[in-house]
């Protein structure tokens, strides 16, 4: 068994950008995500919402508001 050399404190985990982004998703999309794996699952199932939320959360500025965040290439 491998011994963990370091892990962040619970305070650091709760204030990380990942935790804050998960809280943002939960609040704005009525979710109950509580882990990275659940965030990943939600992002795969909600691609446009994920990328739009990521853009909003990090306050990314564009020259114009996107009309389409993600366009499926299924043929």
C-alpha angles and dihedrals in degrees: 000000000000118000117227109240096198141359129178121255118258088250091055091047093051093050097044120118089245092055092045091049091050089051089050091052092046092050098043099039101034092244134144100214112162105168144038091251091054090047089052091050091049091047092053092049094043104036099160093043091048096052093041091050092046090052092048095044093053091040093234110186122218131182089245137007112269116253093196123019097187132012118196116233093205110136 
